[in-house]
Amino acid sequence: MIEVKNLQKVFERTNENNVEEKFLALDNINFKAKSNEIIGILGPNGAGKTTLLRIIAGIMKPSKGTININNLTYQTAEIKIKKGIAFLSGNTKLYKNISAYELLKMCGEFYNVPKEKLKNRIEKIVKVLNMQTFLNNRIGNLSTGQAQKVNIARCLVADPKIYILDEATNGLDIISSQIILNFIKAEKKRHKCILYSTHYMEEAENICDRVILINKGKIIASGSPKDIKLQTKTSNLRDAFFSLLGGVDNE
């Protein structure tokens, strides 16, 4: 469903000597993701995870390489591809002066979801994410966790084929986080393709079929959590990641 080939992203920055220089945010990234699969994108801050997800979502263009989604490319079918993707970014801003319900209705109408289907879809999402108590409250008055639930809910309204989720449980308590994780696993069973970026290695180990470990723009390991633990002779993904880095000091 998603094929990433030889992906590279070059940025420019000013170094400590106040000189402009180029650096590779992503360096020759290759992987495939299919339906009925959750792929974890893991790595430290600055590893390139968010840049990778933004390119796959069509928000940012690569310097080199290609993104193929359902045998389509952004160069020839950008709108069609984006209609089938839900993208959640950690810095997405929501309208503060409307209610959560109004936002979900607006998003559904934007994607031309039929009226009755939209009504049923919103009811299902609200129930699953336990949003009943604040559904009609202004978004500006919601807690961080409640706002994050609304942010996730607006991604789900159009019932996309592909989810690209960047730090989906950020700001949520342990119960709310588990609700989100359970929902993601349920969507996988509906044959959705899910890319899931998180700092929480335990989360990834819990829900991901495969994980891609990235550091300094490069893939340093990929495979099932079990395979990576066997490869590094560790008992959890956190220790496996540090083993692949050569220890904390080498990060």
C-alpha positions in Angstrom: 0.0 0.0 0.0 2.9 2.4 0.8 6.3 2.1 -0.8 9.1 4.4 0.1 12.1 4.2 -2.2 15.5 5.8 -1.7 14.0 8.8 0.1 16.3 11.7 0.9 15.6 15.1 2.4 18.2 17.9 2.5 17.8 21.0 4.6 19.9 24.1 5.0 21.0 25.4 8.4 23.4 27.9 9.9 26.2 26.2 11.8 28.0 27.4 14.9 30.3 29.6 12.8 27.3 31.3 11.2 27.9 29.6 7.9 25.1 28.2 5.8 25.4 24.4 5.3 23.4 21.5 4.0 22.5 18.5 6.1 20.7 15.2 5.5 17.5 14.9 7.5 16.7 11.7 5.8 19.3 9.5 4.1 18.2 6.7 1.7 15.1 5.5 3.5 13.4 2.4 2.1 10.5 0.4 3.4 7.0 -0.9 2.5 3.8 -0.9 4.6 0.7 -2.8 3.7 -2.9 -2.9 4.9 -3.7 -4.8 8.1 -0.4 -3.7 9.5 0.9 -1.2 12.1 4.4 0.1 11.4 6.2 1.8 14.3 8.5 4.7 13.4 10.9 5.1 16.3 13.8 7.2 17.2 15.1 10.1 19.4 14.2 13.8 18.8 15.8 15.0 15.6 16.1 11.5 14.1 13.9 12.4 11.1 10.7 10.7 12.1 8.3 13.7 11.6 10.1 14.8 8.4 9.5 11.2 7.0 5.9 11.2 8.0 5.3 14.6 6.5 6.8 13.6 3.2 4.7 10.4 3.1 1.6 12.5 3.9 2.4 14.8 1.0 2.9 17.9 3.2 6.6 18.1 2.4 8.5 17.2 -0.8 11.6 14.9 -0.8 14.9 16.0 -2.2 15.3 12.6 -3.8 13.4 9.4 -3.9 9.8 8.4 -4.4 6.6 7.7 -2.5 4.1 5.2 -4.0 0.7 4.9 -2.4 -1.7 2.3 -3.9 0.3 2.5 -7.1 -0.2 6.3 -7.3 2.3 9.1 -6.8 1.8 12.7 -5.6 3.0 14.0 -8.9 0.0 12.5 -10.7 -2.7 12.0 -8.1 -2.1 14.2 -5.1 -5.7 14.9 -4.2 -6.8 11.3 -4.6 -4.0 10.1 -2.4 -4.6 12.7 0.3 -8.4 11.9 0.5 -7.4 8.4 1.7 -4.9 9.6 4.4 -5.5 10.8 8.0 -2.4 12.7 9.3 -1.9 13.6 12.9 0.9 15.8 13.8 2.0 16.9 17.3 1.8 20.6 16.4 -1.6 20.5 14.7 -3.7 23.5 15.9 -7.4 23.3 16.3 -10.1 26.0 16.1 -10.7 27.2 19.6 -14.0 28.9 19.2 -16.1 26.0 17.9 -17.1 22.8 19.7 -15.6 19.4 19.2 -18.8 18.3 17.5 -18.8 21.2 15.1 -15.2 20.5 14.1 -15.9 16.8 13.4 -19.0 17.7 11.4 -17.0 20.3 9.4 -14.2 17.8 8.7 -16.7 15.2 7.5 -18.4 17.7 5.2 -15.0 18.7 3.8 -14.4 15.1 2.8 -17.9 14.9 1.3 -19.0 12.1 3.8 -22.7 11.5 3.2 -24.9 13.1 5.9 -26.2 9.9 7.5 -22.9 8.1 7.3 -21.2 11.1 8.9 -23.7 11.1 11.8 -23.1 7.4 12.5 -19.3 7.8 12.1 -19.2 10.7 14.6 -21.4 8.7 17.1 -19.0 5.8 16.9 -15.8 7.8 17.3 -17.3 9.8 20.2 -18.2 6.5 22.0 -14.9 4.8 21.3 -12.8 7.8 22.5 -15.1 8.5 25.4 -15.8 12.1 24.3 -19.5 12.4 25.4 -18.9 14.7 28.3 -17.1 17.4 26.3 -18.4 16.9 22.8 -20.3 20.2 22.7 -17.7 22.2 24.7 -15.6 24.9 23.0 -12.2 23.4 22.0 -10.5 26.4 23.6 -11.9 25.3 27.0 -10.7 21.7 26.8 -7.9 20.1 28.7 -4.7 19.0 26.9 -5.9 15.4 26.9 -9.4 16.2 25.7 -8.1 18.4 22.9 -5.8 15.6 21.8 -8.8 13.2 21.6 -10.6 15.8 19.4 -7.4 16.0 17.3 -7.4 12.3 16.8 -11.2 12.2 16.2 -11.0 14.7 13.4 -8.5 12.3 11.6 -11.0 9.4 11.8 -14.2 11.0 10.5 -13.6 10.3 6.8 -12.7 6.6 7.6 -9.4 6.8 5.8 -7.5 3.8 4.4 -4.1 5.0 5.8 -3.4 6.5 9.2 -0.2 8.5 9.7 0.0 9.2 13.5 2.8 11.2 15.0 2.8 11.0 18.8 -0.9 10.1 19.0 -0.9 9.6 22.8 1.1 12.7 23.7 -0.6 14.5 26.6 -2.9 11.7 27.4 -3.2 9.9 30.7 -2.7 6.1 30.9 -6.4 5.3 30.5 -6.9 7.6 27.6 -3.7 6.4 26.0 -4.9 2.8 26.2 -8.3 3.8 24.6 -6.4 5.2 21.6 -4.1 2.2 21.3 -7.1 -0.2 21.4 -8.8 1.9 18.7 -5.7 1.7 16.5 -5.5 -2.1 16.9 -9.2 -2.3 16.0 -8.6 -0.2 12.9 -5.8 -2.5 11.9 -8.4 -5.4 11.9 -10.4 -3.3 9.5 -7.5 -3.6 7.0 -6.1 -0.2 7.6 -2.5 0.7 7.0 -1.1 2.5 10.0 2.2 4.4 10.5 2.7 5.1 14.1 5.5 7.3 15.5 6.1 7.4 19.2 8.8 8.0 21.8 7.3 5.3 24.0 9.0 2.1 23.1 6.6 0.1 25.3 3.7 1.4 23.2 5.4 0.3 20.0 6.1 -3.1 21.4 2.5 -3.5 22.4 0.8 -2.6 19.1 3.3 -2.7 16.2 3.7 -5.6 13.8 7.0 -4.1 12.6 9.2 -1.2 13.7 11.6 1.0 11.9 14.3 2.4 14.1 15.8 5.7 12.8 18.7 7.7 14.0 20.3 10.7 12.4 18.2 10.3 9.3 19.1 6.6 8.7 17.3 3.4 9.3 19.5 1.5 11.8 17.2 -1.6 12.1 13.8 -2.8 11.0 11.7 -5.9 11.7 9.2 -7.2 14.2 9.8 -6.2 17.9 10.6 -9.9 18.6 13.2 -10.1 15.7 14.9 -6.9 16.8 15.2 -8.1 20.4 16.6 -11.4 19.2 19.1 -9.6 17.0 20.3 -7.4 19.8 20.0 -10.1 22.5 17.8 -7.7 24.6 14.5 -8.2 26.4 12.8 -4.9 25.3 12.8 -2.4 22.5 14.3 0.4 24.6 17.4 -1.7 25.4 17.5 -2.9 21.8 17.6 0.7 20.6 20.5 1.7 22.9 22.3 -1.5 21.9 22.0 -0.5 18.2 23.3 3.0 19.0 26.3 1.6 20.9 25.0 3.0 24.2 23.5 6.3 25.4 26.7 8.3 25.1 26.9 7.6 21.4 23.6 9.3 20.8 
